[in-house]
Amino acid sequence: MGVPEQLAERMSMAEQHEYLRSKFSRRTMMRGGAVTLGAVVGGAFVPGATAQAAVPAQATAPAAEKVDGALVAPFGRHLAFGADPRTEMTISWQVPVAVDKPFVRIGAHPWDLSHKIPAEVRTLHTPAGVGASADHTQYYVHAKLTHLRPGRTYYYGVGHAGFDPAAPHLLGTLGTFTTAPAHKEPFTFTAFGDQGVSYHALANDSLILGQNPAFHLHAGDIAYGDPAGQGKASDTGFDSRTWDQFLAQTETVAKQVPWMVSYGNHDMEAWYSPNGYGGEEARFTLPDNGPDKANLPGVYSFVYGNTAVVSLDPNDVSFEIPANLGISGGTQTKWFEAQLKKFRASADIDFVVVFFHHCAYCTSTAHASEGGVRQEWVPLFEKYQVDLVINGHNHQYERTDVIKGNQVAKKLPIGGTAYPETEGVVYVTAGAAGRSLYAFSAPDSYEGHEHEVDSVASFINTKDGKVNETVAWSRVRYLDYSFLRVDVTPAPKGRLTTLTVRGIAESGEQVDHFTVARKAR
């Protein structure tokens, strides 16, 4: 992105950001007409609801000339829960040029969209020389809805001056979403990481839509605007326009399924902010209940039915790719433990699912396991009996046995059941969402094609570099495009409630399945 390689090697993400800003901001200002674009306004919906404006990610950019809004169609719609999925939802989208007065229409029926909520615009400017593209300005629009009713399906349309989705000829642009139920009910969610823009990514999206999930978890490395993924401003292949393609591709699912993202190494983009996440803050609105002053917008939690979900940022603890190592000063881990304590004390929560990018346990020949995650978080997974850990980073499907104390606590064959209250934790790498695949050092072993081995040669990334290890916990390995489906089945108090976890190939074939069970609270 414009920092000499020899400098980038010694610079943190914040230092690289400052270098780029000092170099390119002056060039932009000298061309003239520079303005700082901020929010239009944020909105909230429901009778009696009050408007809420989020703080926009501001960017210095040349003044934009607006065109006739009737000639501009929104694209790239994507949803995200607020901190309470029963009552909060954010609708986000993109427009290719500046527009006036963007808004959302929403109602209980497609013929009744009388509620009109103003939306907030976040403008993101990338000057020539920062990566591969010429000057490029992107316009991301967000409307946060609050005071929604639990378990209710809403119809919505996004628009702006000159483009009203309630117009008869635009009714085909409407979308829907459904809030979380007020009580425990069965539901399904899906997950993967490392998607990018490709035929395989689109194919996985199509399969995910067919699962009818309540929400989808994206475990980092989202669009690959920065294909190098080292968190360096010298990553010359960076192209912000990749996000336009990604959001258009993902809209098929994300316009109706909340798309809950976590940030990986390819999601650190040095130009926009000192932490590398300024671009992500323009594109996504995630629950704002993460650790205070941690500088990590991809860290948050939410509760759906009987299941708590936590998103973490492993860039903060990564020895392998240290651009943001230690950025939270330990506050992320402290916040995480406090969340786990709270969830385990709640009588309404049975399961805790944690998702993030870098793998705690994986035998890929590319990245394998992250020692920082094992050091900082694995003890907490075990202490608080986390039910399922979902990772990406390695482009393949791999599932462990039940692990405790860095050892196999129990073999978990395909179709087996794990009991985290007494046994340990199961880890799944679901990083084959669309990018080019990696490799294993051991043969594939998956449902219908099992090839068990006693041990697998691998390595772990530590603060002193790669350390070889031979492991016995690699139970399922599948080297092709795939995603994760999880079916949650509540039960009466004292009886077994279950997570049924399935690995699904791009072909629709089931390559793994197992169950996590515990007594309902």
N, C-alpha and C positions, 0 to 999 in steps of 0.2 A: 504493500500500500504506500510505499514511498520512503521508508526508513532504510538506510543502508544496512545490509545484513550484519556487518560487524558491530554496528551500534545496537541493532535489535536484539542480538544475543545477550546484551548486558542490561537491557532496559525492561522495566516492569510494564504492564499494560498501561498504567497511568502515565508513565514517562513517555511511552510511544505516542499516546494520545496528545500530550503536550507538544511533542516534536511536530506531529502532523498539523496541529492547529496553528502553530507559529509559522509553518512553512506555507500552508495553503490558504489560510484565512486571509493573509495579507494580499495574496494574489486575487482572491475573490473580491475583496474590498476595492482593490485598485481598478477593477473593471467597472465599478460604479453601480449604483442602484441597489446596494445591499440593504436588506431589511431583515429584522427578526420576526419570524412568523410564529404566532402562538395559538392559543385555544380560541375556538369560536365560543363554545359553551358545552357543558355536559348536561345530560338529562336523566331524569328518573321517571318511571312509569307506575301508574296505578292511581286509582282515585285517591286523592289525599296525599299522594307522594310529593316529596319536595325535590327540587332539582339539585343535582350534585355534580360539580365540575371537577374533574381530575386535573392534576397538574400536568401540563403537556411537556413533552420532550421538545425543547425549542432548538432550532437550528438556523444558522445564518445562511441566507440564500438570496439569490437575485429575485427582485420583485416579479411576481407572476401575472401575466395577463389572463384574465378569465375569458372563457368562451361561452357561447350560448349553452345553458345547462341542458336544454332539450337534446343536444347533440352528444351528451356525455352519459354513459351508462356506468353505474357502480359495478365493481367486480371484487372477487376475493373475499366474500363474506366468511367470517368465522366467529364462532361463539365461545364464550368462556364463562364458567360459574364465577360468582362473587364468593365472598367468604362463607355465605350461607346459600347453598344450592337450592334450597327450598323456596327462597324469596328473591334471589339476586341473579341476574344474568347480564353479561355485556355483549352487545352486538357490535362487531367491528367489520370494516370493509375498506376498500381502496377506490380512489378515483384517479384517472390518468392525468388530469389537469386540475387546476384550482377551480372550485365551484363556490357558489354562494349558498348560505343557509342550509347546510346538510341536516337531515333529520331522519328519525325512524317513525313509522306508523305501526301501531300494534293494536291487536284486539283479540277477542275470543273466537271470531269467525272471519273468514276472508272477505266477507261483504260488510264487515263492521270494523273499519280501521280508523275510527274517529280520533283516537288518541295520537297526538303528534308530539314527539319529543325532540328538542334540538340536540344536535350531536357536536362533538368536539373534534377538531381537525389537528393532527400532529404532522407537521411538515418536516421532511427529512431531505437535506440537500447533500449531495456527494459531488465535489468538484472534480474536474478533469485532473488526472495525475494521482488521485487516490484510487488505486486499483486500475481495472481494465477499461472502464467506461469513460465517455465524455461527461460533461456536466449533466447531472441527472437529479431531478427533484421528484420526490414521491409524496403522495398525500394519503395519509391513513386517517380513518374516521372512526370514532367510538361513541357509543351511547350506553351508559350504565343504567340498567333498569333495577329498581328496588321495590319492595313491598308487593312483590308478585305473590300469587297464591300457590301453595304446595301442590304438587301432583297435577298441575294444570297445563294443557297444551295451548300455546299462544301462536297466532299468525302475525307475521311482521313483514314490512317492506322498507327498504332504505332508499332515500332519495335526496334531492336538493332542489333549489330553485330551478324550475323548468323541467324537472323529472319527478313526477309524483307517482309512486307505485300503486296508489289507489285508483289511478286512471284505468278505465276498462282495458285499454290495449297493453297495459303493463302488469295486469294481474298475474301473468305467468312468471313474474320476477319475485313473487312472494315466497317466504320461507316459513318454517315453523320451529318451535323448540318446546320442550317439556321440562318443567321444574321438578326437582326431587320431591318424592312423597313425604308426607308429614310423619309417616310411621314406617316401620320395617317391612319391606316387601322384597320379593325376589327381583334381581336385576342382573344385567350383563354389562361388563365394560371390556374394552379392548386396549391393547398397548403395543407399541414398538418404538424403535429409535433409528436414527441414521437414514432419513428418507430421501431428501433431495428431490430433484426433478428428473423423472425417467418413466419409461413405460412400466417398469416393475413397480415404481411408486404409485402410479395411477391404478395399476391392477390391484395392489394391496388396498388402496382406498375403496375400490369397488367392492371387494370382498368384505371389508369392514362394515360398509353401509348395509350389507346383507345380514350382518349379525344383529342389527337393531340395538346397538349399545346405548346405554344411558349416557356415557361419556367415553372419551378416548384419551389415553395418556401417551404423550410423545416424549420419550426419554432422551431428548437432546440431539444435537446435530440435525437441525431442522431443514433448512433450505440449501445450505452449502454456498452461501454468497461468498464466503471465504473458503475456497477449496483446500488450502494448505492446512488450516486447522491448528496452527501453532500459537495462535494469539499474538502474532507479530505484525507490526505495521509494514514489514518488508514482504508480506504475502502478496505478491504482485498480481495473482490471479483473482483478487477480490473484485466482485461485480455486484453492486447493489441491485441491479435489474433482475438478478436471479430470483429475488423475492417476489417480483411481479409474477413470474412464471409459477413459482411455488404456490402462492395464494390462489391463483386462478385454478391450478390443478387440484388443490385441496378443497376448494369450495364445494365440490360434489358431496362431500361428507360434512365438512365443518360448518356449513350453513344451517345444519339441523342437529349436529352432535357436538356438544361442548368439547373443544379441542384444547386440552390442558397440557401445556408444554413445560419442559424443564430444559435448562440450557447446558449445552456441551461445549467442547473445545472449538468446534467450527462456528459457534454462535458468538464468539468474542470478536468484535469488529472495532479496531483501535481508533478510527477516525471520530466516532460519534460521542464518546464519553470516556473519562479516565478508567472506568471499570470495564469498558468494552461492550456494555449492554445498552447504550443509548439508542441504537437502532432497534433492538428488541422492545424497548419501552415505547417506541413510536408505533410498532406493529401489533403489540399485544397488550391487553389489559387483563392482568391476572389478579387473584385475590391479594389484598394488601395487608395480610395478617402475618407477614414474615417477621424476622428479627429486626428490631429498630437499629438503625445506623449500621447495618451490616453491609450495605452497598450491593446487595444481591437481590434483584427484583424477581428472580426465578425461584425463590424460596418461599413456600406458602403451604397451607393445608386446607382441606375441606372435608366435610363429612357427608356421605351419601348413604341414607338408610342406616344399616348397622356397621358401616365400614368407614374408617378414617383413612384418608389418603394424604401422604406428605411428599412434597417435591423438594429435593435438595440440590445444591450446586456444588459438584465435586471439583470444579476448577479451583475452589477455595482450599482444597486439601490435596491436589494432585502433584505428586513428585514427577510424573512422566512429562507433563506439559505445565510448567510452573508460572505461566504468565500472570495468573491471578492467585498464586499460592499465598495463603495467609491473609487474603484481602479483608476478611471479616474480623480478624483479630480474635478468633475463637468464639465470637458471638453466635455464629450459625450453629455450632455444636451445642452450645448452652441452650439455645432456643429449641433445638431439636429434642433434647432430653426433656425439657419442660413440656413440649407437646406430647411426647410419649407418656409421661407421667399423667398428664391430664386425660389422655385417651384411655389409658388402662384403668383410671379411677372412675370412668363414666359407665353407668349402668346401661346406657343406650348403645354402646359401641362394643362389638364383638371382635372385629378384625382391624388390623392396622397394616396397610400396604404402603411401601415406600418405593419411590421411583426416582432415578437420577441417571446420569450418563455413564461415567467411568465404572468399570466392573470391579466388584469386590472379589469375585471368583470366576475366572474364565481361562481357557487354555488356548485361545487364539494365538497364532504365530505372529500376529500384528501387534496388539497391545497387551494381551493377556490380563493380568490382575493389577489393580492399583493399590500399592502399599499404603498410601495416605488414607484411602477409604477403610482399609482393614484396621489401621491404627486408630482412626478417629471415631468411626461409626459402628464397625462390627461389634465391639463390646456392648454398645447400646442396643443394637438389634437383638442380641442374645439376652441382655438383662431385662428388656421389656417385651420379649417374646414376639417380635415382629413376625407377622404371618407370611409375608411374601415380599421379596425384594426384586425389583425389575430394573434392568440396566440395558444400555445400548453399547456404543463405542466400538465394539467388535462386530463386524458385519457377518453375522451368522446366528444360528439358534443353538444355545447350550443351556442345559439345566443340571443343577447339582443334586447330589444326595442331600439329606438333612445334615447340616453342618453345625458344630458347636466346638468352640475352642480350637478352631482351625483344623479340625479332624472330622471324619465321617462319624456322626453320632448314630446314624441309621441309614442303611441302604434304602433308596426309594425307587423301586423299579417302575416302569411305565404302568400306570393304573394303580399305583400304590397310594397310601394315605399317610400324611405327616400330621403330627400332633405337637404344635409349637409350644404348648404349655409345659410339656415335659421333655421334648426331644431336641429342638433346635430350629434352625432357619433354612429355608429353601431359597436359592438364588436362580433367577432366569435371565440370561442374556438374550434379548430380542432385538438385535441390531441389524436385521436383514430386511429393512423396509423398502429399500430401493437403490441404494448405492452399490458400487461394485463389491463383490464378495471377497472375504479374506480366506484363510485356510486353517485347518487343524493339523496337529502333528500326529494325531491318532485317527483311525478310520471313523467315518460316520456311524452312528448307532441311534436309530430312531424307530418309532412304532412300525412294526412289520418288517423291519430291516435291522434287527438288533445285532450288534457286534461288540460284545462286552470285552473290556480289557481290565487288567488288574490295576494298572497305573498309566498315567499320561505325563510325558515330559513337558514342562512349561516354564514360566518365569513370572516374577513379580517385580513391578517398578518400585524402587525404594529411593530414599534420599541420597543414597550412594550409587544409584544406577540399577541396572537389571540384575536380579539375583535368580539363578536357576532353581527350580523346585520340581519335584516329582509328586504328583497328586493322585489321590484315589477317589476324589469326589465328583469327577466328571461322568455323569450318568447318561445324558442324552446329548448327542451332537448331530446337527443337521445343517449342511452347507448349501442352502438355497434360500430364496426369498420367502418370508414368512412373517407372521404376527402372532400376538397372544390374545386369546379370548378367555375371560374369567366370568364364570356364572356364580353369583352369590345367592345362597339359599338360607334365609333366616329360619330359626326354630324357636319353639317355646322355651322359656327359661329352664335351664338345667339339661336340656337335650342338645344333641350335637348339631351345630350349624356349620355349613361348609362353604368353602371356595373350591369350585371345580375349575382347574386350570388346563387349558388346551393350547398346544402349539399348532397353528394352522398354516399350511404351505400356500404359496401363491396359486397353486393348482386347486386349492380347496381340500386337499388331503390332510388328514389329521396325523401329525408326526409325533405328538406326545400328549399324554394326559395324566394328571394326578390330582389328588384332593388334599386340601388343608382343612382340618376339622378341629373344633374346640367347643366347649360347653357354652351355650348361649347365656348371656347375662340376664 
